[in-house]
Amino acid sequence: MSHLDNIPSTPGKFKMDKSPYIHRLRWHSSLAKLTLWSFVFLGLILLFFFRSPSSSALPSDLSRRSLRTYNWGGPDWEKRVRSSARVRSRNGISVLVTGAAGFVGTHVSAALKRRGDGVIGLDNFNDYYDTSLKRARQALLERTGVFIVEGDINDSTLLRKLFEVVAFTHVMHLAAQAGVRYAMENPSSYVHSNIAGLVSLLEVCKSANPQPAIVWASSSSVYGLNSKVPFSERDRTDQPASLYAATKKAGEEIAHTYNHIYGLSLTGLRFFTVYGPWGRPDMAYFFFTRDILKGKSIPIFEASNHGTVARDFTYIDDIVKGCLAALDTAEKSTGSGGKKRGPAQLRVFNLGNTSPVPVSDLVSILEKILKVKAKRQIMKLPRNGDVQFTHANISSAQRELGYKPTTDLQTGLKKFVRWYLSYYSGGKKATG
Ligand SMILES: O=C(O)[C@H]1O[C@H](OP(=O)(O)OP(=O)(O)OC[C@H]2O[C@@H](n3ccc(=O)[nH]c3=O)[C@H](O)[C@@H]2O)[C@H](O)[C@@H](O)[C@@H]1O
């Protein structure tokens, strides 16, 4: 019997003894043991959080994933950061890319590096989906010379350290809790990443000297119940249909505040259902592919009265071009030392494809490419945040960013499937 077995788990486990004296003695000794073990336990927890001076300790009331600790710091680490952030082309920029092991983050980081910009990635490698895919993306970036620092955007000590080591000219902020439906399961992770994380990042950016210009990922979901099509940046965005959308909308308002008070240059990009190679396994096109190949049935949502559900699916390469153009046209922030010195740029752009495709057509395209008939299971659109359709008006991005999507869904899905088959035939399994 282990000595741990003596510790009562609940006061209810105490039995009444005949002698009140013996009872009191036992009670006192048990209480002493309980106190002792409580201290030992508390000590262990504190040791866990503070064992390294360069590890981050985060408030415990946030999401489960934020309790992780990360190791960073030291001369070797700083050397890697500097080398990765070194600008190698004339007029190049140095960019901190948050969410660099994510789908869009990986593609944007690689594209920036390819043209000679300095890039440092930051990612917390959370387990919202298969982390081995994130690690594979990390390995891919490492081969191109991009170092991803492991850490959370809520860790302001780490962020400040990064700005101390590198005078970033730009921040490409892509770290977020993504996914529309998962917000019902884990609401706090959306608040943690998309609101608290954004504020933590902007706080450090506003105090940096020089302040960087920031481009960040908003979402088409901010249009929510808006029924005016195509969605224009001027349309109302005050009817979000999911908590995810609400946190992205909150992000846009927070961006306004930091622009207004501190002179930060801020550009929000409303992405429309981005897809492509190295994509996110939680997205429909990805798990439809997996399940069609497995012979599993796939749920296809349909609105009431057999209404079509459609998305303005946008190919990753088009999105990357939009991101780079947003960075290149971003004006400098105007503040310094946390003080605004003049008005600064504040923009928001739709980055979509401008041709919505019904989800059932997406499935037909996949069937053709995979040469497998899907087991379609038509379901009512769940009332958990999904909107019936999205459709981007991109004239503003076209005018100011030179943004012009060129990949249709069929071409883009072919490229995705080619990647999917080669990635998962290389011994990797699509889990889920
Ligand atoms: O555009 C955006 O801003 C958003 O795009 C996607 O959200 P969503 O369009 O809902 O993408 P999927 O989850 O891949 O769904 C695509 C379509 O398939 C439908 N769907 C989804 C899941 C399913 O089981 N069946 C089904 O028919 C959805 O209703 C939707 O019309 C991303 O997941 C969000 O992170 C992103 O912010």
The ligand as an SDF file (V2000), in Angstrom:
LIG
                    3D

 37 39  0  0  0  0  0  0  0  0999 V2000
  -13.7180   32.0110  -45.0740 O   0  0  0  0  0  0  0  0  0  0  0  0
  -13.4170   31.9970  -43.9070 C   0  0  0  0  0  0  0  0  0  0  0  0
  -13.2120   33.0340  -43.3310 O   0  0  0  0  0  0  0  0  0  0  0  0
  -13.3500   30.7090  -43.1540 C   0  0  0  0  0  0  0  0  0  0  0  0
  -13.2500   29.6360  -44.0840 O   0  0  0  0  0  0  0  0  0  0  0  0
  -13.3020   28.3700  -43.5120 C   0  0  0  0  0  0  0  0  0  0  0  0
  -14.5940   28.1580  -42.9950 O   0  0  0  0  0  0  0  0  0  0  0  0
  -15.6520   27.4620  -43.9190 P   0  0  0  0  0  0  0  0  0  0  0  0
  -15.9450   28.2710  -45.1210 O   0  0  0  0  0  0  0  0  0  0  0  0
  -16.8080   27.1000  -43.0550 O   0  0  0  0  0  0  0  0  0  0  0  0
  -14.8570   26.1630  -44.4370 O   0  0  0  0  0  0  0  0  0  0  0  0
  -15.1370   24.6040  -44.2520 P   0  0  0  0  0  0  0  0  0  0  0  0
  -15.2960   24.2590  -42.8440 O   0  0  0  0  0  0  0  0  0  0  0  0
  -14.0960   23.9150  -45.0240 O   0  0  0  0  0  0  0  0  0  0  0  0
  -16.5530   24.4170  -44.9610 O   0  0  0  0  0  0  0  0  0  0  0  0
  -16.6750   24.6180  -46.3620 C   0  0  0  0  0  0  0  0  0  0  0  0
  -18.1000   24.3730  -46.7760 C   0  0  0  0  0  0  0  0  0  0  0  0
  -18.4210   23.0050  -46.5820 O   0  0  0  0  0  0  0  0  0  0  0  0
  -19.5840   22.8810  -45.7970 C   0  0  0  0  0  0  0  0  0  0  0  0
  -19.4370   21.6600  -44.9800 N   0  0  0  0  0  0  0  0  0  0  0  0
  -18.5610   21.6190  -43.9720 C   0  0  0  0  0  0  0  0  0  0  0  0
  -18.4110   20.4830  -43.2170 C   0  0  0  0  0  0  0  0  0  0  0  0
  -19.2050   19.3790  -43.4830 C   0  0  0  0  0  0  0  0  0  0  0  0
  -19.1340   18.3320  -42.7990 O   0  0  0  0  0  0  0  0  0  0  0  0
  -20.0810   19.4380  -44.5170 N   0  0  0  0  0  0  0  0  0  0  0  0
  -20.2370   20.5540  -45.2860 C   0  0  0  0  0  0  0  0  0  0  0  0
  -21.0610   20.5760  -46.2000 O   0  0  0  0  0  0  0  0  0  0  0  0
  -19.6960   24.1590  -45.0010 C   0  0  0  0  0  0  0  0  0  0  0  0
  -21.0260   24.4460  -44.6890 O   0  0  0  0  0  0  0  0  0  0  0  0
  -19.1100   25.1560  -45.9710 C   0  0  0  0  0  0  0  0  0  0  0  0
  -20.1060   25.6220  -46.8380 O   0  0  0  0  0  0  0  0  0  0  0  0
  -12.2490   28.1860  -42.4270 C   0  0  0  0  0  0  0  0  0  0  0  0
  -12.4170   26.9700  -41.7410 O   0  0  0  0  0  0  0  0  0  0  0  0
  -12.2310   29.3360  -41.4570 C   0  0  0  0  0  0  0  0  0  0  0  0
  -11.1280   29.1910  -40.5880 O   0  0  0  0  0  0  0  0  0  0  0  0
  -12.1230   30.6150  -42.2650 C   0  0  0  0  0  0  0  0  0  0  0  0
  -12.0100   31.7200  -41.5180 O   0  0  0  0  0  0  0  0  0  0  0  0
  1  2  2  0
  2  3  1  0
  2  4  1  0
  4  5  1  0
  4 36  1  0
  5  6  1  0
  6  7  1  0
  6 32  1  0
  7  8  1  0
  8  9  2  0
  8 10  1  0
  8 11  1  0
 11 12  1  0
 12 13  2  0
 12 14  1  0
 12 15  1  0
 15 16  1  0
 16 17  1  0
 17 18  1  0
 17 30  1  0
 18 19  1  0
 19 20  1  0
 19 28  1  0
 20 21  1  0
 20 26  1  0
 21 22  2  0
 22 23  1  0
 23 24  2  0
 23 25  1  0
 25 26  1  0
 26 27  2  0
 28 29  1  0
 28 30  1  0
 30 31  1  0
 32 33  1  0
 32 34  1  0
 34 35  1  0
 34 36  1  0
 36 37  1  0
M  END
$$$$
